[in-house]
Amino acid sequence: MPKPRLLTLLLVAGLLQLLLGTPPAGAAEPTTRRQRPNVLLVVSDDAAFGDVPWGGGNAAMPNLEELAREGVAFGNFHTSPVCSPTRASMLTGSDPIDVGLGAFDYAIYPPTKGKPGHEGYLTRNTVTVAELLRDAGYRTLMVGKWHLGGPGHGGWGPNEWGFDRSYGILSGGSNHWNQQVFLPNPKKPEHRELMARRVVPTEPWFENGQPVQRPIGIHSDDLFTSKLLTYLEESKDSGQPFFAYLAFTSPHSPLQAPAQLISQYTDYFYKHGYHGLKKLRYEAQKNSGLIPATSPFPDQSHNWLLQSWSSLSDEQKRSEARAMATYTAMLDHQDQSLGKLLSYLKESGQLDNTLIIYLSDNGPEGMDDDGPGANPSLSRWVRENFSQDPADLGKGNTFIEMGRHWANASTGALQWWKWYLAEGGVRTPMVLRLPAGSSQRQKGSISTTYVNVKDLPLTILDYAQVSAPSERYGERNIVKPTGVSMRPYLEGKADVVRTPEQWVVSDIFGNSSIVSGRFKALRQSKAMFGDGQWRLYDIEADPGETRPLNAKQPARLQQLVALYENYAKEKGIVPVAENWSPWQGDLKQLPRPAVAPLPAPAELP
């Protein structure tokens, strides 16, 4: 017979279970809330591998540095090469093609339209980490860029994917100071009419699924951070842990930042130029241990897409330096916003019990106003609608991009940039800080173990004591996630996050890769300046992919290609024509010039 006090506790526990209800299949029974951490997931948009301080970055980022000192920084973390496929994996633990994002909504290859896995939005055959955490008693909050579907985009918005509160945009980008669109859509009659009058269309914003007006004159970083702080504050006494997803739109183009931050960085980039910056970041990455000290420097002399700094006029150099300074100012400003959020958590007594993850969704944007990778119609639209006056730099009436030269330089040891499956497009910064008191590897360390973005939701669920369903979620049949939890590695119980047998395939825009342990097989399409041939690299020793190993390890290359081909057949990957590139979208009305592929890197003897 239980003692009276114990009997009372049992009755209260039973009543709470009835009030909370039974979670759907696959969700964990809520455990003692004090035992479960809060989760803060912060995503930077288009930040480069070398932008963080330990990667040679130039932006003042003291708050991110503090997180890295208290946690682990990862130097071999991989995403997809564009936004929405990364975000799909990050929230579901699945490969993009398994959940509708085998196609990128801004550049869908026409023959894939209507085929499963290529919808361009998150499909209902999966479950998000937000849904699972909500069902387990978490408050779920999302602010910023969604880019996984919703009204006008196909699919569903964040409130239909498990978030209690949400605020932001559904598309891939927006002006940072006002409600103008990032890109107009000529398929919409209202956009065509406005474009004909040289008026920039506005971007729909949503709060909790309802259209709202965005306040003008507040930078996106400040707007998103203040909204998340409001959500956190209004429910801080609920007794529930929170899952907060902060999806910044910085430093995604258009490059816009407070003027006082831009001026402090301009002289540095004017002094060092493209090659100088790349070399400095490469050396910094070796010194910090982000890459091995023996990593080859990726000499860009063979890449005819890249221009030398010395070939520019002084006026051009100053213009280019201002663009990179604006990009860097955006990272500086983003870190200040992160600091406000961390200060709130500390002052409210929640920081110690919060699992914090910071990452970039892909490599830096390399789109240009001119050159072989430019979009002529977009460039013309920008010139017609935005100020070209240097005095307006960083304001909402300007539209400048980082460009391929700075994108290449910003990665340091890596090659290529966003849109490409080479390391510069998919290897990005990531920091993970465990709650205070957690058993973890040495604080402040830099890890070089391979991690994929689809491993993050499984790690979050592991620490939240929630099981991921494998076949069904409520009434939905779902695909089984293929991400793995990082927890054994983080707690020193495993030497790697993924074994070579837990390989990962990526395929988009006719480019393909497969990573198994430290080895990666990669092919780059002819339309995207490659030659369509497979090459094998040791991305641990050679992160810049400068030395193909085809001749030295043909059997390994053959094995990886066979694994890829079986995967492609199973998933229904559609081969892409050699003359198609993702820049042949709605804005690109002009014929694309024929281009020769870049020279292939020499193989090791």
N, C-alpha and C positions, 0 to 999 in steps of 0.2 A: 504494500500500500504506500503510494508516494506521500511524502510529507506535505502539509498544507501549502507551504510556500512554493514547492516544486510543482504541485498540482495547479496552482494559480498560473505559474509561468507556462505550463503546458497548455492550459486553456487559452491564454493570451496568444501563444504562438499559433494555435489552431485557428483562432479568430482572425489573426493577421493573414494567414494563408487563404482563408475564405474571402477576405476583403481584397487581397491582391489578385486573386484568381489563379487559374492554372495556366502557365505559360504554354505557347504553342510547341509542337514537337520540335525537338532540337535545341530549345532554350534550356538553360540550367535553372534549377530551383534557386531562388534568391538565398544567398548565404548572409551571414552577419555583415551588415553594410560597412561596419568599421574595418572589416578585413579586406574589403575590395577597394582598389585605388580609383581615384579619378583618372581620366585620360584626356590629355590635350594633344591633338594632332594638328600640327601647323605645316601648311604647304606653301612654299615659295614658288612663283610662277616663272619658269624659264631661267632660273639661276644656274650659273656654270659651276663645274667641278672646282675651278680655281677661285671662286668668288669668296669663299669663307676664309677667315684669317689664317688658319693653318694650311690653306691651299695657296697662299700668296695673295689673297684678295686685298683690295685697297680700301674698302668701305670700313668705317668704324662700326664694329659689331660686338660690343662688349657683352651684351646679354646672351648672344649665341655662344660666345667664348665661355661664359660662365656655365652654361648648360653643358658644354663639351668637357669642362673641367670636372663637373659633377657626374658626368655620364661617360659614354663612349662615342667617339666620332668614327664614322665608317668611310673607308677609302675605296671600297669595292662594291658599292651599292648601285643597283641597276633598276631602271625604269623602262617604260616604252619611250620612243623618241618624240612623241607628241602627247598633248594634254589628256584628252578624255580616255584613251586606253589605259594610261597610268592610273587615273582616278578610279576606273572600273576595277582594276586589280587591287588597288589600295583599299577599297571598301568591301570587296567580296572574297579575296584570296584566290581568285580564278584567273586563268589566262584571258586576255581581252576577247579572243574569238569565241570563247565559251559563253560569253554573256553579252553579245551584241556589238562589241567594240573592235571586231576584226577590221572594221572600216572607220576612218576618221571623218566626222560629219562635214568638215570643210573641204574634203578631197576624197570622195568616194569613187573608186574605180568603177565605171559604168557596168561592166559585166557582173559585178558582185551584187548589184541592187536586187533586193528581194530574196537573197540567199541567206539561210540561217547563219547567224554569227556576224553578219555584216550590216546589221540594222543601223548602226551609227548612234545608238542610245542603249542604255542599260535595260536588258530584257528580264522578263519575269521568271526566268528559269534559275534564279539565284536568290540569295538573301544577303543583305548588307550587315556589316558589323553593328550599324546603328539599330537595326531591327532587333538583333539578338540582345544587345545591351539594354535596349528599352524594355524588352520582355523580361529581362532579369532585374528590373527595378532601377535602371539608370535614367537620369535626365539626359536627353540627347539634343544637342544644340549645334547648329551649323550656320556659319556666316561666310559670305564671299562668293567665289565662283563655283558653280555646280557642274555644268558642262556634261551632264549625263542624260539629258532629256527633260521634257516638260512641255507646257503649252507653246506651240509654234515650232517645236523641235522634234516631236515624236517622243514617245515614252512618258516618263513621269518625273516630277520634281522631288526635292528632298523630303517634303512632308509625307510623301507616299512611299518613301524608302526608309522610314523609321525615325525621322527627326521630329521631336516635339515642337521645336522652334527653328525657324530658318529665315534668313534675310540675304538678299544679294541678287546676282544675275544667273540666268540659266545658260548663257552662251559662253564662248571661249574668251571673251575679253570685253573691255569697255574703256571709255575715257576715264582718267583717274580723278578729274575735277568736276565733271558734269555728267549728264545722262546721254551723251552722244554715243552711237554705236562704235564698236571697234572697226567693223567692216559692214558696209551696206550689202543688202541682198537684192540683186537685180531681178530675182524671180518674183519679188513682192511689188505689185503695181504702185503702192504708196512710196516705196523706196525709189523706184524708177522715176516717179514724178518729182520727188524731192531732189534727186541727183541731177535731173535735167535743169533744175533751178539753182543748182549749186548750194543746196541746203543739206546739211548732214542730218540723217535720220536719228531718232532717239532710240535708246535701248530699254526694253521693258525690265523693270525691277520688281521683285516680289518679296513679300513678307508673309510667312506662313501660308504660302500658296496663293496669296491675293496680290494683284498689281498695286504698286505704291510708287510715289514720286520720290526720287532720290534728292536729298538736299544738295544744292549747288555750292561750289566753292570749298568743299571739304574733301581732302585727299582720300582716296580709297582706303589706304592703310588706316587712317584715323577713323573713318566711317565704320569699317568692319570691326575694328578693335573696340570702339565705343559700344557698338551694338552687342558684341559678345559679352562685354562687361555688364551691360544692362541685363542680359539674359541670366548671367551667372548670379548677379546680385539679387534679382527678383525671386530666385528660388534657392538661395544659399542656406536657408533654414529648413529646407524640406526634409533633411535627414537622408537624402538619396545621394549617391555618388553621381558624377556627371561624366559624359562623353562629349567633349567640345571639339568641333572640327572648324578650324580657322583657315580658310582657303584664300590667301592673299591673291590679288591680281598683279602685284608688283613682283619683279621688275619687267613684266610683260609689256610689250609695246602697246600703245604709243608711250615713248619715254617721257615721263612728266614727274617733276619733283619740286619741292620748295627751292626757290632760287638761291637762298643762302647756303644750302647744302651743295649745290652744283659747283659754285665758284671755287670751293676749297680743293677740288679734285682736278680741275682742268689742266693746270700747269704740269702735273705729273704725267698725264697721258700725252701731252704735247711733247714733253721731253723724251719719253721712251718709245713712243710709237708702237706699231703692231708687234714687230719681232722682238723688240726690247721687252715688252710686257710679257710675251709668251716665255721668253728665256728666264725672266725673273721669277715667274710663277713656277716654272719647271724646277728651278733651283730651290725655291721655298718648299715645294712638295717633297723633294728629296730630303731636305733638312728636317722636316717635321716627321718623316716616316710615313707620309701618306702614300708614297710610291717607293719602291726599292732604290737605293743609292746608285745602282747599276742600270736603271731604266734608260733606254736610249732617248735622246732628244728627237722629237719628230720634225726634222728639217722640212720646211715647206717649199723649198726652192723648186721642186718638181711640180707643184700644184699651181697650174696656170690660172686657177680661179682667184688666187690671192695676189694682191698688189703690194709692192714694197712701199714702205713709208717714205723713202727718199724720192720716189717718183711723184709725190704729191707737191703741189705748190704750198706756200706758207699759208695761204688762205684756206686751202683744203685741209691742211693739217690742223688748223685751229678749229675748223668746223667738226672734223672727226673727233678731236679731243673733247670738244663740248658734248658730243653725243655720248661718248664713253663716260664722261664725268656725270652726265644726267643719269645714266644707267646705274652708276656706282652710288649716286646720291639716293636713288630709290632703295637700294639695299641698306644704306645707312638709316634712312627713314623707316624702313620696315623693321629694323632691329630696335629702333626707339619704340615702335608700337608693341613689339614683343616684350620689351622691358616694362611697359605699362601693365600688360597682362600678368607678367610674373610678379610685379610689385603687388598687384591686387591679390593674387593667390597667397603671397607671403603674408600680407597684412590681415587677410581673412582667415589665416591659419590652415589653408588648404594645400599649400605648395608641397609640404613634405609627403603628403599622401597622394601625389599626382605623378602618373607616368606621362612623360613628355616626349614626343617625337617631332622632329623638324626635318623636312626634306624639300628638295626641288623636284618638280614633276617631270622634267626632262632637261636636256642641255639648252644652251643659250640660242636665241633666235638669230638665224643668219640671213633672213630675208633682206634684200637691198632695194634701193631706188633704181639701181642700174646694174648692168652686168648680166651674165647668162642665167643667174638664178632669180632675177627680178621679175616682178609682175607688172608689165607696162601699163595696164589699165589701172591698177591700184596706184602706181606712181603718179599717173596723170591725175587721178582723183584727189590724191593728197596735195599735189601742187595747186590744184584749183580751189581747194577748200580750207587750207590751213596756212598760217603765217610762216614765212621763211625768214623772218627778221630775227637775228640772234638775240635781240633784246627781249623777245618773247619766250626764250628757251625755258622749257619746263612747264609752261602754262597750258591751260586747257585748249587754247586755240592753235596748238602746234601738234605735229605728228611726225616724230622721227623714230628711226629704228637703230638698233645696234649695228647691224650689218655683218656680213660674213667675215670681214677682216678682224674686227674686235671679237666676234664670237669664237673664231679660231684661236686668237691670242688668249682669251680669258680662261680656256681650259688648261693651259700650261702643258702638261705632259701628253695630252690627248689630241686626237685629230677629229675633224668634222664637228658638227653641231646639231641642233634640233632638226628633226625630219629624217636623220640618218641613224642607222643601227651601229655605226662605228662608235667607239667608246665616248667620243665627245658629245654624242647625241643622247646616250643612255646612262652614262656613269655620272652620278650627281651627288651633291652633299647630303649626308644624313647624320643626325645626332639623336641618340636615344638616352634618356635619363630615367632611371628607375626611381620609384618612390624611396624615401629615406628608410634605412634599415633593411633594404633588400640585399640579398646575397648577390654580388655581381663581380665581374672582373675588375681589375684595377681602374679606379676612377681616373679620368683624364687621359685614357689610353686611346690610341688610334688603331682600329682593326682593319686588316686587309682581307678578311674572309669574304667570300662572295655572298651577297644578300640580294634577293629580288624583292621588288615592291609588294608582290603578292604574299610575302611572308609577314608583313606588318599586321594585317587583321588577325591572323592566327596567333600572333604574339600578344596582341591586345586581349583577345578572348582568353588566352591562357592565364594572364595575370588577373583578369576579371573573374576567373573561375566559371567561365561559360563555355559549353561545348558547341562546336560547330556541327550543324546537321550535315549528313552526307547524301541523302536522297530526297527528303521531303522537309518542307517548312510550312506548317499549317496545311492549307489546301493546295500548296504548290509543289510540283515536282521540280527538283533543283539539281544542278550539276554539283558534283563533289569538288570542293576547293582543293587546289593542288599546292597552295602555300604551306609552309611549315613554320612552326613556332621557333623563334630565336631563343626562347628561354633557356634551354639546356646550354647553349653557347654562352649566353649572357651570365649564367651562374657558374661557368667554369666546368660544366659536366660534359661538354663536347668540345672538340677542337675546331669544328667548322659548323656553320649553320646548315649548309647543304653538302651532301656527299656527291661525288662525281656521278653516281647513279641517279641523283635527283636533278637531272639536267633541265634546262629551261629553253624553250624555243620562242623566238620573236619573228614576226613576219608582217610587213606592212609596206605598201607602195612599191612592191616588187623587190624589196630588199629582205634578206633572210639571215637569221643567225641562230646558232645553238651553242649554249654554254654548258660545259660539263667540268666541274671543278675549276682548275686554272686555265683550261683550254677553251677556245672559242673558234667555231667555224663561221665564216662571214662571207656573204656575197652582196655586192652593190650593183644595182641595175644600171644599164647603159644610159637610160634617160636621166639618171641622177649621178652622172659623171663617173660611173664605174665601168666594169667590163662584163659583169654578169657571171664571173668565175668565182668558185669557192676558194677561200684561203684559210689556213689554220694559224692561229696565234696563241701564244702563251700570254694571256692578258694580266697575269700576275707579275711576270718578269718584264713584259713589254706592253705596258698599258697603252702606249701610243700606236700599237699595231703597225710597227715599222718593219718587222722581220718575219715574213711568212715562213712557216715550217713545213710546207707541202713536201719538199724534197726529203727532209729529214724524218718526217713522221707520216708517210702516206697512208699507213694502215689506220692510224688514229683519225685522220681526216675522212677517210672512206667510211669508218664506223659512224662518225658524227653526222655525215651527210645522209647515211642510210637511216639513222634515227629521225633526222629531220623529214625525210621523204615519207616515212611511215606516218609521222605526226601529221604532215600536210594532207595525206590521203584520208586519214581518220577525221580530220577537222574540216575537210572540204575547202582547203585554201585554193583560191583561184589564181593560176599563173597570170602575171601582168605583162602586157605587151611591152616590148623593148623601147617603144617610142612614146610611152605614156609616163608622165610625172605628176605629182600631186599639185603642181602649180597650174595645171590646165583646168582650172575651176571656172566658176561663173564670171569672175572678174577678168579672167584672161581671155579677152576677145581677139587679141592679135595672134597671128601664127607663131608658134614656138620655133626658133631657129634650130637647125640641126647642129649638134655639138659632138665633138670627138671625146671619147672617154679619157680620163686622166691616165697617165702612164702608171702601170702596175708597179708596186714596190718590189724591189729585188728580193729573191729568196736567199736564205742563208745557204752557203755551200755545204 
